[in-house]
Amino acid sequence: MVCSDGANILKNAKYFKTYPKNTTYENILSDLISQFVSKGLVQGDFTKNERTSKAITRALIREGSLSASLSAVCNEIDYGWYITLGKLNVHPKEQNGLIESVDIIETNVKGVISQNYDKSSTSTFSKASKPQGIKLTTFLNGNITTNTTLKVKFGSYQGDYKIQSVSHKLNFRGDAWDTEIECQRIP
């Protein structure tokens, strides 16, 4: 079974709208977000700043995929968007998209925490080639997503980590109900 937040909306939702000259990006983004909400998503974080208060200098026509329309408008003002836990989040690309932290205590870990030896982008003689990340398996926890941080509260790996990948494994015949995580230490 493969699950994805908002997959049906992302694939199938169509959009057509013309925005007149002098419409602010805030109004355009709010309209696009409301289209996602009308199709079943929940509005998450929408960060407004001086870029969203700018107005377009000519009429803007958006047609086709709803997700492509949101991406195009976001790219014009260096914004990004993502869906997690059924919520649509829109914010500046430089804003950290991490929403919450999940604590990991020793009794939550199945097996042991191991180092992540991904050295694919560094020279083997570089100091950066030393492992900066960890891998671990914990009991099934749907709160752990790629936009959360992990706080390991025990042992030699104690500290804060940004999650790079997460895999939830469910076996209805009674075996593994696990969450497997790979993450990098936050400096």
Phi and psi in degrees as a GROMACS rama.xvg file:
@    title "Ramachandran Plot"
@    xaxis  label "Phi"
@    yaxis  label "Psi"
@TYPE xy
-115.143  126.996  VAL-2
-116.168  145.501  CYS-3
-147.603  136.82  SER-4
-66.9704  120.141  ASP-5
66.6135  21.5798  GLY-6
-58.4716  -43.0937  ALA-7
-63.4311  -42.0598  ASN-8
-66.1493  -44.1046  ILE-9
-61.7036  -37.8  LEU-10
-80.3642  -38.4719  LYS-11
-112.355  -17.8945  ASN-12
-71.5575  124.799  ALA-13
-103.553  158.335  LYS-14
-148.771  139.107  TYR-15
-146.594  122.464  PHE-16
-161.074  146.135  LYS-17
-112.491  128.183  THR-18
-105.838  126.561  TYR-19
-71.5755  159.131  PRO-20
-50.9734  144.767  LYS-21
76.165  9.5668  ASN-22
-75.0608  135.422  THR-23
-78.9778  154.479  THR-24
-62.7506  -31.0768  TYR-25
-60.0307  -44.786  GLU-26
-65.9651  -40.2286  ASN-27
-65.4606  -47.9023  ILE-28
-63.4595  -41.0103  LEU-29
-60.4068  -40.2819  SER-30
-65.1491  -45.2285  ASP-31
-63.3973  -42.186  LEU-32
-61.1132  -43.003  ILE-33
-63.478  -30.2512  SER-34
-65.3478  -42.0206  GLN-35
-63.3872  -42.6697  PHE-36
-62.983  -40.7721  VAL-37
-65.2435  -18.1517  SER-38
-98.4547  3.89474  LYS-39
119.269  -8.51616  GLY-40
-83.6835  164.819  LEU-41
-107.048  140.541  VAL-42
-73.9745  126.146  GLN-43
-97.4039  -129.999  GLY-44
-78.2663  127.683  ASP-45
-128.857  104.06  PHE-46
-90.0893  124.393  THR-47
-105.282  143.046  LYS-48
-152.041  -164.078  ASN-49
-63.2281  -27.7091  GLU-50
-69.319  -36.6286  ARG-51
-75.4587  -19.8061  THR-52
-83.3609  -8.81535  SER-53
-68.2531  148.661  LYS-54
-104.264  149.958  ALA-55
-73.9833  148.07  ILE-56
-94.1755  -7.15682  THR-57
-148.981  164.527  ARG-58
-60.0033  145.36  ALA-59
-123.359  125.497  LEU-60
-108.348  125.608  ILE-61
-117.578  124.661  ARG-62
-146.782  151.292  GLU-63
110.646  -136.828  GLY-64
-70.4588  135.986  SER-65
-62.3115  -43.3546  LEU-66
-66.9112  -37.7739  SER-67
-66.5949  -36.2389  ALA-68
-64.1882  -44.823  SER-69
-63.3184  -42.2545  LEU-70
-60.9812  -43.6409  SER-71
-63.3163  -44.9547  ALA-72
-66.2958  -43.4201  VAL-73
-60.0372  -42.0568  CYS-74
-62.4637  -32.1732  ASN-75
-63.056  -28.6394  GLU-76
-118.998  19.2526  ILE-77
59.7853  46.01  ASP-78
-108.504  166.414  TYR-79
-136.253  164.64  GLY-80
-147.368  155.161  TRP-81
-159.405  160.739  TYR-82
-116.013  128.14  ILE-83
-145.74  138.198  THR-84
52.617  36.4908  LEU-85
76.7925  9.19478  GLY-86
-115.077  135.481  LYS-87
-90.7236  123.538  LEU-88
-116.97  134.735  ASN-89
-133.219  124.427  VAL-90
-160.178  167.599  HIS-91
-58.2816  144.413  PRO-92
-58.9611  -32.2513  LYS-93
-77.1734  -13.4924  GLU-94
-74.6342  134.173  GLN-95
-66.597  123.519  ASN-96
-83.2103  5.35492  GLY-97
-73.3441  125.759  LEU-98
-94.2993  -46.3643  ILE-99
-146.467  171.199  GLU-100
-118.104  140.389  SER-101
-111.671  127.136  VAL-102
-82.8288  136.813  ASP-103
-117.025  118.127  ILE-104
-107.69  166.011  ILE-105
-56.119  -37.8445  GLU-106
-74.1034  -10.4088  THR-107
-83.9638  -17.9948  ASN-108
-87.6462  128.662  VAL-109
-96.0567  119.355  LYS-110
83.7956  -136.229  GLY-111
-128.951  159.635  VAL-112
-82.8179  133.344  ILE-113
-123.214  159.962  SER-114
-74.9821  147.807  GLN-115
-96.6568  113.803  ASN-116
-94.7557  31.5214  TYR-117
-71.2326  106.412  ASP-118
-116.021  21.0338  LYS-119
-60.7567  -26.4899  SER-120
-110.603  11.779  SER-121
-130.236  153.337  THR-122
-66.8088  146.234  SER-123
-68.7817  -15.7765  THR-124
-96.6326  -1.96102  PHE-125
-78.3396  146.358  SER-126
-62.3372  -30.5456  LYS-127
-69.4366  -11.4953  ALA-128
-76.7471  -9.85888  SER-129
-68.7491  144.056  LYS-130
-59.463  128.558  PRO-131
-110.864  -4.70487  GLN-132
-124.74  175.683  GLY-133
-136.549  161.845  ILE-134
-125.336  141.306  LYS-135
-156.598  160.916  LEU-136
-122.07  134.124  THR-137
-129.944  171.733  THR-138
-63.6491  149.177  PHE-139
-45.3793  125.051  LEU-140
-145.136  101.171  ASN-141
-69.395  -10.6688  GLY-142
-76.3932  -13.7825  ASN-143
-87.9854  113.046  ILE-144
-134.054  174.935  THR-145
-74.2197  -3.83957  THR-146
-111.819  20.2108  ASN-147
-112.829  163.839  THR-148
-105.92  162.369  THR-149
-117.425  130.253  LEU-150
-113.442  104.891  LYS-151
-82.0954  123.416  VAL-152
-107.103  20.5374  LYS-153
-155.434  162.469  PHE-154
68.4058  -169.727  GLY-155
-72.1997  -15.021  SER-156
-98.0747  12.6242  TYR-157
-55.2364  133.044  GLN-158
149.951  -171.609  GLY-159
-104.068  140.324  ASP-160
-135.217  143.882  TYR-161
-94.2585  129.028  LYS-162
-77.4907  126.783  ILE-163
-95.2945  -38.6219  GLN-164
-148.776  147.975  SER-165
-141.045  138.963  VAL-166
-134.27  124.121  SER-167
-100.351  124.352  HIS-168
-114.258  123.687  LYS-169
-125.645  129.263  LEU-170
-125.349  110.266  ASN-171
-72.2619  -1.79753  PHE-172
-95.4958  9.51289  ARG-173
101.897  -1.76262  GLY-174
-82.1861  -125.815  ASP-175
-68.0736  130.534  ALA-176
-127.716  76.829  TRP-177
-122.333  158.712  ASP-178
-121.408  119.428  THR-179
-102.493  132.358  GLU-180
-130.326  137.449  ILE-181
-119.946  131.544  GLU-182
-148.471  161.891  CYS-183
-113.246  142.309  GLN-184
-64.201  137.932  ARG-185
-90.2573  121.423  ILE-186
